[in-house]
Amino acid sequence: MITAATFVVDEKAKRPTLATEKSVGFDLYALDESEIQIRETRIIDTGVRINMPYGHYAMVCSRSGLAAKNQIFVLNAPGIIDGDYKDTVKVILCNMGNRPFVCKAGDRIAQLVFAPIVPVANELLPAVERVGGLGSTGK
């Protein structure tokens, strides 16, 4: 049983790091260079896989500096990574700035935050008919 999250890092990837000892989010780094055009969205691979302890998940969040200075942010922030996801972490970056943005290999592109799952007793919730959604059922 895993008691703490561990990273499995591809050969050319950079291991996630904490900027300071009190940081909550691990910095995630781009695996390869990519140019993101104005109003374009790109999926950037980090080359990092996560083994999470049971009862936890991870969130991919924007970096405030990238957002404030370059209008580059994680489009689906926070992107949720379930505990059973085993592929490499990918970041959906969006460029809302007024110039193309070059993301170089090794650049910090997002933050990864871990959190415990709060158990929910479904039988205590009132039954309601689903009347819509934003694509969570596959459409």
MIKOLLUM-649981 format. One record per atom (N, C-alpha, C, O): residue in one letter; residue number from 0; atom name; y, z, x. Coordinates in Angstrom, 3 decimals, decimal comma. Each point is the difference from the previous one (the first is absolute). Example, Ala and Ser with C-alpha at 12.3 -4.5 7.8 and 13.67 -1.06 7.14 Angstrom:
REC  resn  resi  name     north        up      east
REC     A     0     N    -5,690     7,800    13,190
REC     A     0    CA     1,190     0,000    -0,890
REC     A     0     C     1,200     0,000     0,900
REC     A     0     O    -0,019     0,665     1,036
REC     S     1     N     1,069    -1,385    -1,386
REC     S     1    CA     1,190     0,060     0,820
REC     S     1     C     1,090     0,730    -0,770
REC     S     1     O     1,108     0,169     0,509
//
This chain:
REC  resn  resi  name     north        up      east
REC     M     0     N    -1,184     0,000     0,838
REC     M     0    CA     1,184     0,000    -0,838
REC     M     0     C     1,244     0,000     0,880
REC     M     0     O     0,078     0,737     0,983
REC     I     1     N     0,890    -1,568    -1,344
REC     I     1    CA     1,258    -0,083     0,739
REC     I     1     C     0,907     1,147    -0,470
REC     I     1     O     0,205     0,176    -1,201
REC     T     2     N     0,327     0,588     2,128
REC     T     2    CA     0,885     1,105    -0,374
REC     T     2     C     1,467    -0,331     0,231
REC     T     2     O     0,877     0,694    -0,516
REC     A     3     N    -0,597    -1,742     1,282
REC     A     3    CA     1,367    -0,458     0,234
REC     A     3     C    -0,021    -1,518     0,044
REC     A     3     O    -1,024    -0,602     0,322
REC     A     4     N     2,136    -0,010    -0,640
REC     A     4    CA     0,076    -1,458     0,078
REC     A     4     C    -0,108    -0,421     1,455
REC     A     4     O     0,550     0,647     0,891
REC     T     5     N    -1,267    -1,740    -0,663
REC     T     5    CA    -0,101    -0,564     1,342
REC     T     5     C     0,331    -1,486    -0,074
REC     T     5     O    -0,205    -0,644    -1,029
REC     F     6     N     0,718     0,111     2,130
REC     F     6    CA     0,345    -1,410     0,079
REC     F     6     C    -1,006    -0,732     0,859
REC     F     6     O    -0,428     0,504     1,038
REC     V     7     N     0,050    -1,697    -1,476
REC     V     7    CA    -0,803    -0,927     0,791
REC     V     7     C     0,921    -1,179     0,264
REC     V     7     O     0,419    -0,687    -0,932
REC     V     8     N    -0,104     0,452     2,197
REC     V     8    CA     1,035    -0,958     0,356
REC     V     8     C    -0,607    -1,213     0,691
REC     V     8     O    -0,739     0,140     0,974
REC     D     9     N     1,055    -1,349    -1,488
REC     D     9    CA    -0,443    -1,238     0,632
REC     D     9     C     0,520    -0,061     1,432
REC     D     9     O     0,971     0,670     0,355
REC     E    10     N    -1,630    -1,479     0,452
REC     E    10    CA     0,299    -0,067     1,431
REC     E    10     C     1,471    -0,271     0,315
REC     E    10     O     0,558     0,637     0,893
REC     K    11     N     0,077    -1,560    -1,599
REC     K    11    CA     1,393    -0,326     0,321
REC     K    11     C     1,023     0,714    -0,899
REC     K    11     O     1,197    -0,273     0,089
REC     A    12     N    -1,656     1,165    -0,934
REC     A    12    CA     0,889     0,741    -0,896
REC     A    12     C     0,538     1,255     0,679
REC     A    12     O    -0,547     0,481     0,992
REC     K    13     N     1,624     0,026    -1,551
REC     K    13    CA     0,596     1,235     0,491
REC     K    13     C    -0,363     1,136    -0,946
REC     K    13     O     0,119    -0,134    -1,218
REC     R    14     N    -0,557     1,238     1,778
REC     R    14    CA    -0,389     1,182    -0,789
REC     R    14     C     1,215     0,576    -0,713
REC     R    14     O     1,063     0,121     0,609
REC     P    15     N    -1,194     0,242    -1,902
REC     P    15    CA     1,108     0,643    -0,721
REC     P    15     C     0,444     1,267     0,732
REC     P    15     O    -0,818     0,726     0,564
REC     T    16     N     2,122    -0,477    -0,585
REC     T    16    CA     0,554     1,149     0,712
REC     T    16     C     0,951     0,787    -0,895
REC     T    16     O     0,567    -0,531    -0,954
REC     L    17     N    -0,411     1,794     1,283
REC     L    17    CA     1,017     0,844    -0,628
REC     L    17     C     1,201     0,037     0,941
REC     L    17     O    -0,154     0,257     1,194
REC     A    18     N     1,352    -0,514    -1,728
REC     A    18    CA     1,196    -0,046     0,840
REC     A    18     C     0,334     1,366     0,587
REC     A    18     O     0,430     0,098     1,149
REC     T    19     N    -0,630     0,960    -1,939
REC     T    19    CA     0,260     1,356     0,467
REC     T    19     C    -1,125     0,896    -0,497
REC     T    19     O    -0,819    -0,421    -0,817
REC     E    20     N     0,778     1,644     1,305
REC     E    20    CA    -1,068     0,914    -0,432
REC     E    20     C     0,144     0,417    -1,457
REC     E    20     O    -0,964     0,492    -0,587
REC     K    21     N     2,131    -0,673    -0,011
REC     K    21    CA     0,201     0,339    -1,408
REC     K    21     C    -0,003    -1,225    -0,919
REC     K    21     O     0,248     0,124    -1,200
REC     S    22     N    -0,524    -1,294     1,753
REC     S    22    CA    -0,053    -1,216    -0,821
REC     S    22     C    -1,134     0,085    -0,998
REC     S    22     O    -1,061     0,548     0,299
REC     V    23     N     1,282    -1,086    -1,479
REC     V    23    CA    -1,012    -0,056    -1,043
REC     V    23     C    -0,712    -1,343     0,034
REC     V    23     O    -1,214    -0,071    -0,192
REC     G    24     N     1,973    -0,998     0,437
REC     G    24    CA    -0,561    -1,346    -0,019
REC     G    24     C    -0,348    -0,505     1,388
REC     G    24     O     0,777     0,141     0,944
REC     F    25     N    -1,968    -0,737    -0,836
REC     F    25    CA    -0,404    -0,667     1,236
REC     F    25     C     0,639    -1,382     0,029
REC     F    25     O    -0,067    -0,724    -0,993
REC     D    26     N     0,681     0,345     2,100
REC     D    26    CA     0,543    -1,346     0,132
REC     D    26     C    -1,146    -0,995     0,098
REC     D    26     O    -0,958     0,212     0,742
REC     L    27     N     1,066    -1,304    -1,502
REC     L    27    CA    -0,958    -1,103     0,059
REC     L    27     C     0,656    -1,160     0,725
REC     L    27     O     1,197    -0,245    -0,154
REC     Y    28     N    -1,983    -0,467     0,944
REC     Y    28    CA     0,509    -1,068     0,845
REC     Y    28     C    -0,622    -1,345    -0,375
REC     Y    28     O    -1,160    -0,069    -0,409
REC     A    29     N     1,947    -0,994     0,553
REC     A    29    CA    -0,497    -1,345    -0,284
REC     A    29     C    -1,032    -0,402     1,050
REC     A    29     O     0,181     0,255     1,190
REC     L    30     N    -1,248    -0,878    -1,636
REC     L    30    CA    -1,035    -0,486     0,913
REC     L    30     C     0,444    -1,278     0,700
REC     L    30     O    -0,207    -0,151     1,204
REC     D    31     N     0,814    -0,768    -1,948
REC     D    31    CA     0,413    -1,297     0,535
REC     D    31     C     1,456    -0,269    -0,346
REC     D    31     O     0,581     0,674    -0,851
REC     E    32     N     0,006    -1,665     1,518
REC     E    32    CA     1,361    -0,401    -0,318
REC     E    32     C     0,003    -0,825    -1,285
REC     E    32     O    -0,918    -0,777    -0,264
REC     S    33     N     1,961     0,963    -0,517
REC     S    33    CA     0,144    -0,741    -1,250
REC     S    33     C     1,476    -0,093    -0,334
REC     S    33     O     0,752     0,949     0,224
REC     E    34     N    -0,331    -2,087    -0,759
REC     E    34    CA     1,382    -0,154    -0,443
REC     E    34     C     0,016     0,032    -1,520
REC     E    34     O    -0,745    -0,721    -0,664
REC     I    35     N     1,616     1,576     0,126
REC     I    35    CA     0,120     0,140    -1,447
REC     I    35     C     1,330    -0,635    -0,403
REC     I    35     O     1,070     0,479     0,373
REC     Q    36     N    -1,157    -1,548    -1,128
REC     Q    36    CA     1,201    -0,725    -0,427
REC     Q    36     C     0,770     0,801    -1,061
REC     Q    36     O    -0,518     0,971    -0,551
REC     I    37     N     1,746    -1,386     0,277
REC     I    37    CA     0,840     0,629    -1,026
REC     I    37     C    -0,718    -0,085    -1,346
REC     I    37     O    -0,485    -1,065    -0,383
REC     R    38     N     0,420     2,179    -0,327
REC     R    38    CA    -0,652     0,125    -1,314
REC     R    38     C    -1,495    -0,302     0,044
REC     R    38     O    -0,596    -0,369    -1,012
REC     E    39     N     0,002     0,526     2,177
REC     E    39    CA    -1,437    -0,237     0,156
REC     E    39     C    -0,741     1,318     0,136
REC     E    39     O     0,547     0,994     0,477
REC     T    40     N    -1,789    -1,006    -0,900
REC     T    40    CA    -0,893     1,138     0,152
REC     T    40     C    -1,157    -0,425     0,889
REC     T    40     O    -0,559    -1,082    -0,180
REC     R    41     N     0,197     1,925     1,137
REC     R    41    CA    -1,114    -0,269     0,913
REC     R    41     C    -0,911     1,206     0,056
REC     R    41     O     0,449     1,142    -0,093
REC     I    42     N    -1,735    -1,408     0,245
REC     I    42    CA    -0,976     1,065     0,215
REC     I    42     C    -0,230     0,097     1,498
REC     I    42     O    -0,479    -0,944     0,629
REC     I    43     N     0,821     2,086    -0,067
REC     I    43    CA    -0,074     0,231     1,443
REC     I    43     C    -1,172     0,936     0,285
REC     I    43     O    -0,057     1,111    -0,526
REC     D    44     N    -0,866    -1,561     1,352
REC     D    44    CA    -1,161     0,814     0,372
REC     D    44     C     0,392     0,980     1,100
REC     D    44     O     0,798    -0,324     0,880
REC     T    45     N    -1,366     1,519    -0,940
REC     T    45    CA     0,259     1,007     1,037
REC     T    45     C    -1,150     0,118     0,991
REC     T    45     O     0,170     0,541     1,093
REC     G    46     N    -1,345    -1,050    -1,475
REC     G    46    CA    -1,172     0,125     0,866
REC     G    46     C    -0,574     1,403     0,027
REC     G    46     O    -0,783     0,337     0,889
REC     V    47     N     1,167     0,487    -1,861
REC     V    47    CA    -0,429     1,400    -0,047
REC     V    47     C    -0,838     0,238    -1,254
REC     V    47     O     0,374    -0,406    -1,101
REC     R    48     N    -1,513     1,072     1,288
REC     R    48    CA    -0,827     0,442    -1,124
REC     R    48     C     0,082     1,518    -0,054
REC     R    48     O     0,237     0,661     1,011
REC     I    49     N    -0,440    -0,114    -2,228
REC     I    49    CA     0,116     1,445    -0,179
REC     I    49     C    -1,304     0,549    -0,546
REC     I    49     O    -0,580    -0,563    -0,928
REC     N    50     N     0,124     1,659     1,502
REC     N    50    CA    -1,061     0,821    -0,588
REC     N    50     C     0,697     1,241    -0,545
REC     N    50     O     0,528     0,812     0,760
REC     M    51     N    -0,534    -0,675    -2,081
REC     M    51    CA     0,701     1,129    -0,626
REC     M    51     C    -0,974     1,050    -0,475
REC     M    51     O    -1,115    -0,321    -0,410
REC     P    52     N     1,526     1,577     0,463
REC     P    52    CA    -0,853     1,051    -0,548
REC     P    52     C    -0,091    -0,144    -1,516
REC     P    52     O     0,910    -0,523    -0,643
REC     Y    53     N    -2,009     0,990     0,091
REC     Y    53    CA    -0,196    -0,055    -1,447
REC     Y    53     C     1,163     0,708    -0,703
REC     Y    53     O     0,453     1,058     0,437
REC     G    54     N     0,020    -1,658    -1,528
REC     G    54    CA     1,057     0,628    -0,778
REC     G    54     C     1,404    -0,328     0,474
REC     G    54     O     0,959     0,659    -0,402
REC     H    55     N    -0,825    -1,679     1,261
REC     H    55    CA     1,313    -0,387     0,511
REC     H    55     C     0,214    -1,497    -0,184
REC     H    55     O    -0,947    -0,759    -0,203
REC     Y    56     N     2,198     0,357     0,277
REC     Y    56    CA     0,378    -1,407    -0,008
REC     Y    56     C     1,194    -0,151     0,936
REC     Y    56     O     0,538     0,991     0,494
REC     A    57     N    -0,129    -2,226    -0,255
REC     A    57    CA     1,155    -0,242     0,864
REC     A    57     C     0,999    -0,890    -0,722
REC     A    57     O    -0,364    -0,800    -0,862
REC     M    58     N     1,631     0,956     1,232
REC     M    58    CA     1,076    -0,819    -0,565
REC     M    58     C     0,711    -0,747     1,129
REC     M    58     O     0,357     0,588     1,021
REC     V    59     N    -0,161    -1,885    -1,219
REC     V    59    CA     0,772    -0,816     0,934
REC     V    59     C     1,429    -0,036    -0,528
REC     V    59     O     0,250    -0,470    -1,110
REC     C    60     N     0,681     0,969     1,912
REC     C    60    CA     1,395     0,134    -0,425
REC     C    60     C     0,924    -0,777     0,930
REC     C    60     O    -0,333    -0,266     1,155
REC     S    61     N     1,494    -0,090    -1,682
REC     S    61    CA     1,004    -0,709     0,789
REC     S    61     C     0,553     0,898     1,099
REC     S    61     O    -0,026     1,227    -0,102
REC     R    62     N     0,526    -1,864     1,150
REC     R    62    CA     0,752     0,711     1,031
REC     R    62     C     1,473    -0,094    -0,368
REC     R    62     O     0,507    -1,091    -0,262
REC     S    63     N     0,170     2,206     0,243
REC     S    63    CA     1,393     0,009    -0,445
REC     S    63     C     0,897    -0,856     0,891
REC     S    63     O     0,918    -0,652    -0,500
REC     G    64     N    -1,163     0,643     1,794
REC     G    64    CA     0,816    -0,797     0,919
REC     G    64     C    -0,123    -1,494    -0,262
REC     G    64     O     1,003    -0,714    -0,004
REC     L    65     N    -2,226     0,235    -0,215
REC     L    65    CA    -0,202    -1,425    -0,307
REC     L    65     C     0,671    -0,368    -1,314
REC     L    65     O     0,612    -1,062    -0,116
REC     A    66     N    -0,726     1,932    -0,863
REC     A    66    CA     0,594    -0,271    -1,308
REC     A    66     C     1,528    -0,006     0,083
REC     A    66     O     0,645    -0,907    -0,528
REC     A    67     N    -0,073     1,896     1,176
REC     A    67    CA     1,460     0,127     0,059
REC     A    67     C     0,647    -1,069     0,883
REC     A    67     O     1,043    -0,549    -0,357
REC     K    68     N    -1,651     0,253     1,495
REC     K    68    CA     0,619    -0,920     0,955
REC     K    68     C    -0,351    -1,466    -0,243
REC     K    68     O     0,809    -0,885     0,280
REC     N    69     N    -2,014     0,623    -0,801
REC     N    69    CA    -0,470    -1,389    -0,119
REC     N    69     C    -0,430    -0,405    -1,403
REC     N    69     O    -0,373    -1,153    -0,218
REC     Q    70     N     0,418     2,077    -0,740
REC     Q    70    CA    -0,446    -0,251    -1,369
REC     Q    70     C    -1,468    -0,448    -0,031
REC     Q    70     O    -0,382    -0,857    -0,798
REC     I    71     N    -0,426     1,448     1,675
REC     I    71    CA    -1,440    -0,241     0,070
REC     I    71     C    -0,674     1,264    -0,527
REC     I    71     O     0,259     1,099     0,489
REC     F    72     N    -1,131    -1,265    -1,497
REC     F    72    CA    -0,634     1,172    -0,590
REC     F    72     C    -1,394    -0,329    -0,493
REC     F    72     O    -0,356    -1,167    -0,160
REC     V    73     N    -0,425     2,201    -0,077
REC     V    73    CA    -1,344    -0,149    -0,556
REC     V    73     C     0,177    -0,301    -1,484
REC     V    73     O     0,540     0,816    -0,748
REC     L    74     N    -0,997    -1,987     0,332
REC     L    74    CA     0,256    -0,471    -1,361
REC     L    74     C    -0,610     0,899    -1,060
REC     L    74     O     0,658     0,296    -0,997
REC     N    75     N    -1,886     0,146     1,177
REC     N    75    CA    -0,674     0,822    -1,010
REC     N    75     C     0,031     1,479     0,367
REC     N    75     O    -0,937     0,741    -0,299
REC     A    76     N     2,018    -0,316     0,948
REC     A    76    CA     0,071     1,361     0,509
REC     A    76     C    -0,043     1,037    -1,114
REC     A    76     O     0,695    -0,152    -1,005
REC     P    77     N    -1,483     1,187     1,157
REC     P    77    CA    -0,976     0,086     1,078
REC     P    77     C    -1,262    -0,781    -0,335
REC     P    77     O    -0,500     0,042    -1,124
REC     G    78     N     0,005    -0,743     2,111
REC     G    78    CA    -1,286    -0,671    -0,149
REC     G    78     C    -1,095     1,054     0,125
REC     G    78     O    -0,015     0,774     0,958
REC     I    79     N    -0,886    -0,744    -1,909
REC     I    79    CA    -1,036     1,034    -0,027
REC     I    79     C    -1,266    -0,497     0,690
REC     I    79     O    -0,468    -1,106    -0,272
REC     I    80     N    -0,079     1,919     1,159
REC     I    80    CA    -1,270    -0,286     0,666
REC     I    80     C    -1,002     1,045    -0,446
REC     I    80     O     0,139     1,184     0,306
REC     D    81     N    -1,148    -1,632    -1,030
REC     D    81    CA    -1,049     0,900    -0,475
REC     D    81     C    -0,901     0,431     1,153
REC     D    81     O    -0,100    -0,680     1,021
REC     G    82     N    -0,544     1,810    -1,206
REC     G    82    CA    -0,866     0,559     1,033
REC     G    82     C    -1,185    -0,866     0,366
REC     G    82     O    -0,546     0,141     1,093
REC     D    83     N     0,135    -1,031    -1,973
REC     D    83    CA    -1,161    -0,844     0,298
REC     D    83     C     0,381    -1,384     0,520
REC     D    83     O    -0,883    -0,834     0,199
REC     Y    84     N     2,160     0,567     0,026
REC     Y    84    CA     0,445    -1,288     0,556
REC     Y    84     C    -0,319    -0,011     1,493
REC     Y    84     O     0,388     0,920     0,720
REC     K    85     N    -1,083    -1,940    -0,250
REC     K    85    CA    -0,451    -0,003     1,389
REC     K    85     C     0,526    -1,162     0,835
REC     K    85     O    -0,289    -0,068     1,195
REC     D    86     N     1,055    -0,851    -1,791
REC     D    86    CA     0,563    -1,106     0,767
REC     D    86     C     1,233     0,506     0,756
REC     D    86     O     0,370     1,168    -0,123
REC     T    87     N     0,261    -2,048     0,902
REC     T    87    CA     1,205     0,413     0,713
REC     T    87     C     1,150     0,199    -0,981
REC     T    87     O     0,067    -0,646    -1,045
REC     V    88     N     0,822     1,543     1,403
REC     V    88    CA     1,192     0,262    -0,810
REC     V    88     C     0,936    -1,190     0,152
REC     V    88     O     0,312    -0,433     1,109
REC     K    89     N     0,123    -0,079    -2,247
REC     K    89    CA     0,953    -1,101    -0,023
REC     K    89     C     1,251     0,467    -0,730
REC     K    89     O    -0,067     0,805    -0,929
REC     V    90     N     1,200    -1,321     1,365
REC     V    90    CA     1,286     0,413    -0,548
REC     V    90     C     0,654    -1,211    -0,655
REC     V    90     O     0,126    -1,054     0,624
REC     I    91     N     0,288     1,201    -1,877
REC     I    91    CA     0,693    -1,073    -0,718
REC     I    91     C     1,490     0,178     0,246
REC     I    91     O     0,645     0,842    -0,623
REC     L    92     N    -0,100    -1,648     1,543
REC     L    92    CA     1,420     0,103     0,340
REC     L    92     C     0,793    -1,080    -0,721
REC     L    92     O    -0,444    -1,143    -0,117
REC     C    93     N     1,614     1,518    -0,361
REC     C    93    CA     0,891    -0,905    -0,709
REC     C    93     C     1,344    -0,042     0,729
REC     C    93     O     0,522     1,035     0,415
REC     N    94     N     0,025    -2,227    -0,266
REC     N    94    CA     1,301    -0,189     0,642
REC     N    94     C     1,041    -0,308    -1,070
REC     N    94     O     0,028    -1,104    -0,544
REC     M    95     N     0,817     2,068     0,248
REC     M    95    CA     1,092    -0,205    -0,952
REC     M    95     C     1,336    -0,129     0,736
REC     M    95     O     1,066     0,089    -0,608
REC     G    96     N    -1,140    -0,298     1,908
REC     G    96    CA     1,214    -0,174     0,797
REC     G    96     C     0,534    -1,418    -0,100
REC     G    96     O    -0,474    -0,801    -0,805
REC     N    97     N     1,478     0,499     1,642
REC     N    97    CA     0,620    -1,320    -0,037
REC     N    97     C    -0,331    -0,853     1,218
REC     N    97     O     0,672    -0,992     0,282
REC     R    98     N    -1,722     1,397     0,438
REC     R    98    CA    -0,463    -0,805     1,135
REC     R    98     C    -1,497     0,242     0,193
REC     R    98     O    -0,512     1,050    -0,388
REC     P    99     N    -0,193    -2,017     0,989
REC     P    99    CA    -1,423     0,209     0,278
REC     P    99     C    -0,182     1,214     0,910
REC     P    99     O     0,874     0,330     0,801
REC     F   100     N    -2,011     0,318    -0,940
REC     F   100    CA    -0,300     1,192     0,796
REC     F   100     C    -1,261    -0,265     0,808
REC     F   100     O    -1,037    -0,359    -0,558
REC     V   101     N     1,126     0,534     1,866
REC     V   101    CA    -1,163    -0,175     0,868
REC     V   101     C    -0,616     1,365     0,255
REC     V   101     O     0,628     0,900     0,560
REC     C   102     N    -1,854    -0,778    -0,979
REC     C   102    CA    -0,783     1,210     0,208
REC     C   102     C    -0,915    -0,281     1,187
REC     C   102     O    -0,910    -0,823    -0,102
REC     K   103     N     1,140     1,491     1,214
REC     K   103    CA    -0,789    -0,234     1,208
REC     K   103     C    -1,228     0,901     0,027
REC     K   103     O    -0,005     1,073    -0,603
REC     A   104     N    -1,025    -1,508     1,298
REC     A   104    CA    -1,189     0,836     0,182
REC     A   104     C     0,439     1,319     0,641
REC     A   104     O     0,717     0,000     1,001
REC     G   105     N    -1,146     1,112    -1,577
REC     G   105    CA     0,351     1,315     0,522
REC     G   105     C     1,243     0,603    -0,623
REC     G   105     O     0,333     1,149     0,291
REC     D   106     N     0,374    -1,903    -1,154
REC     D   106    CA     1,172     0,552    -0,684
REC     D   106     C    -0,439     0,994    -1,084
REC     D   106     O    -1,016    -0,204    -0,665
REC     R   107     N     1,786     1,269     0,499
REC     R   107    CA    -0,248     0,946    -1,093
REC     R   107     C     0,429    -0,661    -1,307
REC     R   107     O     1,136    -0,458    -0,125
REC     I   108     N    -2,045     0,409    -0,846
REC     I   108    CA     0,299    -0,722    -1,232
REC     I   108     C    -0,080     0,863    -1,257
REC     I   108     O     0,529    -0,389    -1,041
REC     A   109     N    -1,172     1,538     1,112
REC     A   109    CA    -0,174     0,849    -1,181
REC     A   109     C    -0,438     1,380     0,454
REC     A   109     O    -0,201     0,250     1,188
REC     Q   110     N     0,056     0,646    -2,167
REC     Q   110    CA    -0,520     1,339     0,254
REC     Q   110     C    -1,228     0,230    -0,868
REC     Q   110     O    -0,106    -0,532    -1,105
REC     L   111     N    -0,810     1,323     1,616
REC     L   111    CA    -1,228     0,344    -0,709
REC     L   111     C    -0,001     1,505    -0,231
REC     L   111     O     0,052     0,787     0,945
REC     V   112     N    -0,111    -0,396    -2,227
REC     V   112    CA     0,041     1,415    -0,373
REC     V   112     C    -1,300     0,342    -0,728
REC     V   112     O    -0,411    -0,721    -0,909
REC     F   113     N    -0,226     1,804     1,300
REC     F   113    CA    -1,238     0,451    -0,639
REC     F   113     C     0,310     1,082    -1,027
REC     F   113     O     0,935     0,784     0,162
REC     A   114     N    -1,737    -0,758    -1,218
REC     A   114    CA     0,200     1,011    -1,040
REC     A   114     C    -1,331     0,322    -0,665
REC     A   114     O    -0,896    -0,842    -0,049
REC     P   115     N     0,770     2,071    -0,465
REC     P   115    CA    -1,215     0,350    -0,737
REC     P   115     C     0,047    -0,577    -1,408
REC     P   115     O     1,073    -0,199    -0,569
REC     I   116     N    -2,234    -0,061     0,025
REC     I   116    CA    -0,114    -0,457    -1,377
REC     I   116     C    -0,031     1,231    -0,895
REC     I   116     O    -0,740     0,948     0,263
REC     V   117     N     1,533    -0,965    -1,308
REC     V   117    CA     0,005     1,101    -0,962
REC     V   117     C    -1,041    -0,325    -1,065
REC     V   117     O     0,122    -1,012    -0,691
REC     P   118     N    -1,134     1,848     0,550
REC     P   118    CA    -1,019    -0,276    -1,023
REC     P   118     C     0,604     0,051    -1,399
REC     P   118     O     0,862     0,828    -0,293
REC     V   119     N    -1,331    -1,725    -0,556
REC     V   119    CA     0,469    -0,050    -1,383
REC     V   119     C    -1,208     0,149    -0,908
REC     V   119     O    -0,996    -0,704     0,160
REC     A   120     N     1,085     1,606    -1,098
REC     A   120    CA    -1,070     0,193    -0,973
REC     A   120     C     0,253    -0,966    -1,153
REC     A   120     O     0,747     0,320    -0,924
REC     N   121     N    -1,362    -1,496     0,972
REC     N   121    CA     0,253    -1,042    -0,995
REC     N   121     C    -0,278     0,452    -1,422
REC     N   121     O     0,677    -0,437    -0,931
REC     E   122     N    -1,651     1,295     0,751
REC     E   122    CA    -0,339     0,403    -1,364
REC     E   122     C     1,099     0,830    -0,649
REC     E   122     O     0,000     0,166    -1,220
REC     L   123     N     0,934     0,359     2,004
REC     L   123    CA     1,089     0,792    -0,563
REC     L   123     C     1,197    -0,852    -0,407
REC     L   123     O     0,894     0,476    -0,700
REC     L   124     N    -0,874    -1,738     1,137
REC     L   124    CA     1,118    -0,871    -0,338
REC     L   124     C    -0,223    -0,632    -1,362
REC     L   124     O    -1,134    -0,342    -0,336
REC     P   125     N     2,183     0,179    -0,456
REC     P   125    CA    -0,172    -0,637    -1,304
REC     P   125     C    -0,359    -1,477     0,171
REC     P   125     O     0,520    -0,671     0,891
REC     A   126     N    -1,399     0,177    -1,739
REC     A   126    CA    -0,386    -1,403     0,042
REC     A   126     C     1,125    -0,829    -0,596
REC     A   126     O     0,470     0,281    -1,102
REC     V   127     N    -0,042    -1,298     1,829
REC     V   127    CA     1,036    -0,904    -0,491
REC     V   127     C    -0,452    -1,438     0,221
REC     V   127     O    -0,765    -0,286     0,921
REC     E   128     N     1,237    -0,600    -1,760
REC     E   128    CA    -0,325    -1,409     0,152
REC     E   128     C     0,961    -0,602     1,005
REC     E   128     O     1,211     0,207    -0,078
REC     R   129     N    -1,757    -0,950     1,014
REC     R   129    CA     0,834    -0,647     1,009
REC     R   129     C     0,766    -1,143    -0,648
REC     R   129     O    -0,587    -0,841    -0,681
REC     V   130     N     1,912     0,811     0,896
REC     V   130    CA     0,810    -1,010    -0,657
REC     V   130     C     0,721    -0,916     0,991
REC     V   130     O     0,901    -0,739    -0,396
REC     G   131     N    -1,273     0,773     1,646
REC     G   131    CA     0,647    -0,879     0,967
REC     G   131     C    -0,216     0,492     1,399
REC     G   131     O    -0,745     0,954     0,226
REC     G   132     N     1,385    -1,588     0,706
REC     G   132    CA    -0,109     0,380     1,391
REC     G   132     C     0,653    -1,042     0,873
REC     G   132     O     0,516    -1,000    -0,499
REC     L   133     N    -0,531     1,221     1,780
REC     L   133    CA     0,626    -0,913     0,940
REC     L   133     C    -1,030    -0,686     0,887
REC     L   133     O     0,256    -0,225     1,183
REC     G   134     N    -1,402    -0,106    -1,732
REC     G   134    CA    -0,988    -0,736     0,769
REC     G   134     C    -1,140     0,833     0,528
REC     G   134     O    -0,820    -0,509     0,763
REC     S   135     N     0,736     1,769    -1,137
REC     S   135    CA    -1,030     0,858     0,559
REC     S   135     C    -1,401    -0,338    -0,493
REC     S   135     O    -0,982     0,501     0,546
REC     T   136     N     0,876    -1,346    -1,575
REC     T   136    CA    -1,328    -0,379    -0,486
REC     T   136     C    -0,444    -1,333     0,553
REC     T   136     O    -0,985    -0,565    -0,474
REC     G   137     N     1,688     0,050     1,467
REC     G   137    CA    -0,436    -1,228     0,655
REC     G   137     C     0,801    -1,238    -0,340
REC     G   137     O    -0,265    -1,062     0,564
REC     K   138     N     1,217     1,148    -1,444
REC     K   138    CA     0,821    -1,175    -0,350
REC     K   138     C     1,335     0,071     0,663
REC     K   138     O     0,824    -0,897    -0,175
//
